[in-house]
Amino acid sequence: MTTQQIPVVVLAGFLGAGKTTLLNHLLRSSRGTRIGVMVNDFGDIGIDAMRIAGQVGSTVSLGNGCLCCAVDASELDEYLEVLTRPESRLDVIVIEASGLAEPQELVRMVLASENERIVYGGLVQVVDAAEFSATRERHPETDRHLTIADLVVVNKTDRVSGAELLAVHETVGGLAGKAVVVGTTHGRIDPELLFDRVAPEGEIEGQMSIEDILYGTEDGDGDPRAHPHAAYETVSLTAAGPLHPRRLMAFLDARPEGLYRIKGFVDFGAADPDNRYAVHAVGRFLRFYPERWPEGEERLTQLVLIGSGVDAAGLRKELAQCEQNGPQDTPDEPSMWGVLRYVQRTEDEPA
């Protein structure tokens, strides 16, 4: 099982919430990242090629290395197969759901896919801050959609007062549970919340990209590199000693609100001396991928945690408590069972 799977992000929200604006922002901010877009309901996609193609079954190149296709939900797996072919070299796939789609069904289809080249990248639910109360009245299922979201983007925050925005955040936060809730305008969330951006070959840090020059800002003013992205923090954690699997699973099971993504490698020491474990977590989704230690590489646990309002010092302290404390703390065989529950097995592997 390769760890280089393509994350598939489901982008949902009712009509007018700002899904297409957010998607266009991701495409314009992609830089060297190759994004596959699956659209199953057209809004004002700001891409000439899609306006021309605009038909179910069409797949077009967007010129910046990204691909876009218009699909029917029933064809989801078929087009995932198309977009994940090695020659497409995509880094992430975003599915923009119809404004009246049932996001739970799309998530179920992604999770049930037998395509080994993909991994679930989370459900992003977009909410219109100005119309939130009215939307809940017209669409009572809004509450249910929020309960299954991994990330909630409260969009159009500039259209409500401070008190109204606070009320929306409190309601959304109560419904969304441990999902991360971020506020923004014009759909401008930082792509790093959703996927790892790939720097274009030869790009110099801090220089303007081709996308910056072509598109500028959505508002047409200011420095195109100064988009007011939704706030988030990135915390890098390193442990020199192996981690105890039971304590790490307790840490992951109790991960705090606001922590959206976890990625990196874990050393379990004597519990599995031959392998390191790549970890991928987004929202409530968690998966481990065992792989042989690269020859000559130092055996460290290295994790990157991404979220909003997280306590970096507290997370580092909790991770330190997961380290094994000498020979007397060597994990027994059953201690790995909790980890192995989240290892995806192929058909030819024993259960």
C-alpha positions as CSV (number, residue, x, y, z in Angstrom):
1,M,0.0,0.0,0.0
2,T,1.5,3.3,-1.1
3,T,1.3,6.3,1.2
4,Q,1.2,8.6,-1.8
5,Q,-2.6,8.5,-2.1
6,I,-4.6,11.4,-3.5
7,P,-6.9,13.1,-1.0
8,V,-10.5,13.5,-2.1
9,V,-12.2,16.5,-0.5
10,V,-16.0,16.9,-0.6
11,L,-17.1,20.5,-0.8
12,A,-20.8,21.0,0.1
13,G,-23.2,23.7,1.1
14,F,-26.5,25.1,0.0
15,L,-27.1,27.3,-3.0
16,G,-25.4,30.7,-2.6
17,A,-23.2,29.7,0.3
18,G,-20.1,30.4,-1.7
19,K,-18.9,26.9,-2.7
20,T,-17.9,27.9,-6.2
21,T,-16.2,31.1,-5.0
22,L,-14.2,29.0,-2.6
23,L,-13.3,26.5,-5.3
24,N,-12.2,29.2,-7.7
25,H,-10.0,30.6,-4.9
26,L,-8.4,27.2,-4.4
27,L,-7.7,26.9,-8.1
28,R,-6.2,30.4,-8.3
29,S,-4.1,29.7,-5.2
30,S,-2.9,26.3,-6.3
31,R,0.5,27.5,-7.6
32,G,2.3,24.2,-8.4
33,T,-0.5,21.9,-7.0
34,R,-2.4,19.9,-9.5
35,I,-6.1,19.9,-8.5
36,G,-8.7,17.6,-10.0
37,V,-12.2,19.1,-9.8
38,M,-15.4,17.2,-10.1
39,V,-18.4,19.4,-10.4
40,N,-21.9,17.8,-10.4
41,D,-23.8,21.1,-10.4
42,F,-22.6,24.2,-12.3
43,G,-22.4,27.6,-10.6
44,D,-20.4,30.4,-12.1
45,I,-17.2,28.4,-12.5
46,G,-14.7,31.0,-13.4
47,I,-13.0,28.8,-16.0
48,D,-13.7,29.4,-19.7
49,A,-13.0,25.8,-20.7
50,M,-15.7,24.5,-18.3
51,R,-18.2,27.1,-19.6
52,I,-17.6,25.7,-23.1
53,A,-17.5,22.1,-22.2
54,G,-20.2,22.3,-19.5
55,Q,-21.6,18.8,-20.2
56,V,-21.8,15.8,-18.0
57,G,-19.0,13.5,-19.1
58,S,-16.6,16.3,-20.1
59,T,-13.1,16.4,-18.8
60,V,-10.9,19.4,-19.7
61,S,-7.5,20.7,-18.8
62,L,-7.4,24.1,-17.0
63,G,-4.0,25.0,-18.3
64,N,-2.3,25.3,-14.9
65,G,-2.0,21.5,-14.5
66,C,-5.4,21.1,-13.0
67,L,-8.2,19.1,-14.6
68,C,-12.0,19.6,-14.3
69,C,-14.9,17.3,-15.2
70,A,-18.7,17.5,-15.0
71,V,-20.2,14.3,-13.6
72,D,-23.3,12.8,-12.4
73,A,-23.1,11.5,-8.8
74,S,-23.7,8.0,-10.0
75,E,-20.5,8.2,-12.1
76,L,-18.4,9.3,-9.2
77,D,-16.2,6.1,-9.0
78,E,-15.8,6.0,-12.7
79,Y,-14.4,9.5,-12.8
80,L,-12.2,9.0,-9.7
81,E,-10.6,6.2,-11.8
82,V,-10.0,8.6,-14.7
83,L,-8.6,11.4,-12.5
84,T,-6.3,9.1,-10.5
85,R,-4.5,7.7,-13.5
86,P,-0.7,8.2,-13.0
87,E,-0.5,10.2,-16.2
88,S,-2.8,12.9,-14.6
89,R,-0.3,13.5,-11.8
90,L,-2.9,15.1,-9.6
91,D,-2.1,16.0,-6.0
92,V,-5.7,16.5,-4.7
93,I,-9.3,16.0,-6.0
94,V,-12.1,18.3,-4.9
95,I,-15.8,17.3,-5.5
96,E,-18.1,20.3,-5.6
97,A,-21.5,18.9,-4.6
98,S,-24.8,20.2,-5.9
99,G,-26.4,22.8,-3.7
100,L,-29.1,20.3,-3.0
101,A,-26.9,17.2,-2.7
102,E,-26.8,14.9,0.3
103,P,-23.2,15.3,1.4
104,Q,-23.4,12.2,3.6
105,E,-24.0,10.1,0.5
106,L,-21.0,11.6,-1.4
107,V,-18.8,10.9,1.6
108,R,-20.1,7.4,1.8
109,M,-19.3,6.8,-1.9
110,V,-15.7,8.1,-1.4
111,L,-15.1,5.9,1.6
112,A,-16.6,2.9,-0.1
113,S,-14.6,3.4,-3.2
114,E,-12.2,0.5,-4.1
115,N,-9.8,2.8,-5.8
116,E,-6.6,2.3,-3.8
117,R,-5.1,5.5,-5.2
118,I,-7.4,7.8,-3.2
119,V,-7.9,8.6,0.5
120,Y,-10.7,10.6,2.1
121,G,-9.7,14.2,2.5
122,G,-12.7,15.5,4.5
123,L,-16.1,17.1,4.2
124,V,-16.0,20.9,3.9
125,Q,-19.4,22.4,4.6
126,V,-19.8,26.1,3.5
127,V,-22.3,28.3,5.4
128,D,-23.5,31.7,4.4
129,A,-23.3,33.8,7.6
130,A,-25.8,36.3,6.4
131,E,-28.4,33.7,5.4
132,F,-27.7,31.1,8.0
133,S,-31.0,31.4,10.0
134,A,-33.1,31.5,6.8
135,T,-31.3,28.5,5.4
136,R,-31.9,26.5,8.5
137,E,-35.6,27.3,8.2
138,R,-35.8,26.4,4.5
139,H,-33.6,23.4,4.8
140,P,-33.8,21.7,8.3
141,E,-31.3,19.1,7.1
142,T,-28.7,21.8,7.5
143,D,-28.2,20.8,11.1
144,R,-27.6,17.1,10.1
145,H,-25.1,18.2,7.4
146,L,-23.1,20.2,10.0
147,T,-22.9,17.2,12.4
148,I,-21.0,15.2,9.8
149,A,-18.7,18.0,8.6
150,D,-14.9,17.9,9.2
151,L,-14.4,21.6,8.4
152,V,-17.1,24.3,8.4
153,V,-16.4,27.5,6.5
154,V,-18.6,30.4,7.7
155,N,-18.5,32.5,4.6
156,K,-19.5,36.2,4.0
157,T,-18.6,37.2,7.5
158,D,-18.3,40.8,6.2
159,R,-22.1,40.9,5.7
160,V,-23.1,40.5,9.3
161,S,-22.5,42.4,12.5
162,G,-20.1,41.2,15.2
163,A,-23.0,40.0,17.4
164,E,-24.7,38.2,14.5
165,L,-21.4,36.5,13.6
166,L,-20.8,35.4,17.1
167,A,-24.3,33.9,17.3
168,V,-23.7,32.0,14.0
169,H,-20.4,30.7,15.2
170,E,-22.0,29.5,18.5
171,T,-24.8,27.7,16.7
172,V,-22.5,26.2,14.1
173,G,-20.0,25.1,16.7
174,G,-22.7,23.5,18.8
175,L,-24.0,21.5,15.8
176,A,-20.6,20.6,14.3
177,G,-19.1,19.1,17.5
178,K,-15.3,18.7,17.1
179,A,-15.3,19.9,13.5
180,V,-13.1,23.0,12.9
181,V,-15.1,26.2,12.3
182,V,-13.4,29.0,10.4
183,G,-14.8,32.4,9.3
184,T,-13.9,34.0,6.0
185,T,-14.9,36.4,3.2
186,H,-15.1,35.6,-0.5
187,G,-14.3,31.9,0.3
188,R,-10.6,32.7,1.0
189,I,-9.4,29.9,3.1
190,D,-5.8,28.9,3.0
191,P,-5.4,25.8,0.8
192,E,-3.0,24.3,3.4
193,L,-6.0,23.5,5.6
194,L,-7.2,21.1,2.9
195,F,-4.1,19.8,1.1
196,D,-0.3,20.1,0.9
197,R,0.6,22.7,-1.7
198,V,3.4,21.8,-4.1
199,A,5.9,24.5,-4.9
200,P,6.4,24.9,-8.6
201,E,9.9,23.9,-9.7
202,G,12.3,26.8,-9.7
203,E,10.0,29.1,-7.7
204,I,11.8,31.5,-5.4
205,E,10.2,31.9,-2.0
206,G,8.2,35.1,-1.7
207,Q,8.1,35.8,-5.5
208,M,4.8,36.3,-7.2
209,S,3.4,33.3,-9.0
210,I,1.9,33.2,-12.5
211,E,-1.5,32.9,-10.8
212,D,-0.8,36.1,-8.8
213,I,0.1,38.0,-11.9
214,L,-2.9,36.6,-14.0
215,Y,-5.6,36.8,-11.3
216,G,-4.5,39.3,-8.7
217,T,-7.0,39.4,-5.8
218,E,-10.7,38.6,-6.3
219,D,-11.5,42.2,-5.3
220,G,-8.9,43.7,-7.7
221,D,-7.0,45.7,-5.1
222,G,-4.1,45.3,-2.8
223,D,-1.2,42.9,-2.8
224,P,-2.3,39.5,-4.3
225,R,-0.2,37.7,-1.8
226,A,-2.1,39.3,1.1
227,H,-5.3,37.4,1.0
228,P,-7.1,37.4,4.4
229,H,-7.1,33.7,4.7
230,A,-9.0,32.1,7.5
231,A,-6.7,31.8,10.5
232,Y,-5.1,28.4,11.3
233,E,-2.0,27.2,13.0
234,T,0.6,24.5,12.0
235,V,2.3,22.7,14.8
236,S,5.3,20.4,14.1
237,L,6.0,17.7,16.7
238,T,9.1,15.5,16.9
239,A,9.9,12.7,19.3
240,A,13.3,11.0,19.4
241,G,12.1,8.0,21.3
242,P,9.5,5.5,20.1
243,L,5.8,6.0,21.0
244,H,3.6,3.7,23.0
245,P,0.8,2.7,20.6
246,R,-1.9,2.7,23.4
247,R,-1.0,6.1,24.6
248,L,-0.8,7.5,21.0
249,M,-4.2,6.1,20.2
250,A,-5.6,7.7,23.4
251,F,-4.0,11.0,22.2
252,L,-5.6,10.7,18.7
253,D,-9.0,9.6,20.1
254,A,-9.1,12.7,22.3
255,R,-7.6,15.1,19.8
256,P,-9.0,18.6,20.6
257,E,-11.6,20.6,18.9
258,G,-10.0,22.8,16.2
259,L,-7.4,20.1,15.2
260,Y,-8.3,19.4,11.5
261,R,-5.4,17.5,9.9
262,I,-2.6,15.3,11.2
263,K,0.2,13.9,9.0
264,G,3.6,12.4,9.4
265,F,5.4,9.3,10.5
266,V,5.4,7.4,13.8
267,D,8.0,5.1,15.3
268,F,6.6,2.4,17.5
269,G,10.0,0.9,18.4
270,A,9.9,-2.7,19.5
271,A,6.2,-3.0,18.8
272,D,7.1,-3.1,15.1
273,P,10.9,-2.6,14.6
274,D,10.8,-3.1,10.8
275,N,8.2,-0.4,9.9
276,R,7.5,3.2,10.4
277,Y,3.8,4.2,10.3
278,A,2.6,7.0,8.0
279,V,-0.5,8.6,9.6
280,H,-3.2,10.5,7.9
281,A,-6.1,12.1,9.8
282,V,-8.6,14.6,8.7
283,G,-11.6,15.5,10.9
284,R,-12.8,12.2,12.3
285,F,-11.1,10.1,9.7
286,L,-7.9,8.3,10.6
287,R,-5.6,5.9,8.8
288,F,-2.2,4.3,9.3
289,Y,0.2,3.0,6.5
290,P,3.0,0.8,7.6
291,E,6.1,0.9,5.4
292,R,9.7,-0.2,5.7
293,W,12.1,2.2,7.4
294,P,14.3,3.8,4.7
295,E,17.9,2.6,5.0
296,G,20.1,4.8,7.1
297,E,17.2,7.2,8.1
298,E,17.1,8.3,11.8
299,R,14.2,6.7,13.6
300,L,12.1,9.6,14.7
301,T,8.4,10.4,15.1
302,Q,7.6,13.5,13.1
303,L,4.1,14.9,13.0
304,V,2.5,18.0,11.6
305,L,-0.8,19.1,13.1
306,I,-3.0,21.7,11.4
307,G,-6.0,23.4,12.9
308,S,-7.6,26.6,14.3
309,G,-7.1,27.7,17.9
310,V,-5.0,24.8,18.9
311,D,-2.7,24.8,22.0
312,A,0.8,24.1,20.6
313,A,2.5,23.8,24.0
314,G,-0.3,21.5,25.2
315,L,0.0,19.2,22.2
316,R,3.8,18.9,22.5
317,K,3.3,18.0,26.2
318,E,0.7,15.3,25.3
319,L,2.9,13.9,22.6
320,A,5.9,13.7,25.0
321,Q,3.7,11.7,27.4
322,C,3.2,9.1,24.6
323,E,6.9,8.2,24.4
324,Q,8.0,4.9,25.8
325,N,9.9,5.1,29.1
326,G,12.6,2.6,28.9
327,P,12.6,-1.3,28.7
328,Q,10.0,-1.6,31.4
329,D,7.5,0.3,29.2
330,T,8.0,-1.9,26.1
331,P,4.5,-2.4,24.5
332,D,3.0,-5.9,24.4
333,E,1.5,-7.4,21.2
334,P,-2.1,-6.4,21.9
335,S,-1.1,-2.8,22.3
336,M,-0.8,-2.5,18.5
337,W,-4.3,-3.7,17.9
338,G,-5.8,-0.2,18.2
339,V,-3.4,1.0,15.5
340,L,-3.9,-1.9,13.2
341,R,-7.7,-1.2,13.2
342,Y,-6.9,1.8,11.1
343,V,-4.6,0.1,8.6
344,Q,-6.3,-0.5,5.3
345,R,-5.7,-4.0,4.1
346,T,-5.6,-5.3,0.5
347,E,-7.7,-8.3,-0.5
348,D,-4.7,-10.6,-0.5
349,E,-3.6,-9.7,3.0
350,P,-4.8,-11.9,5.9
351,A,-7.3,-10.4,8.3
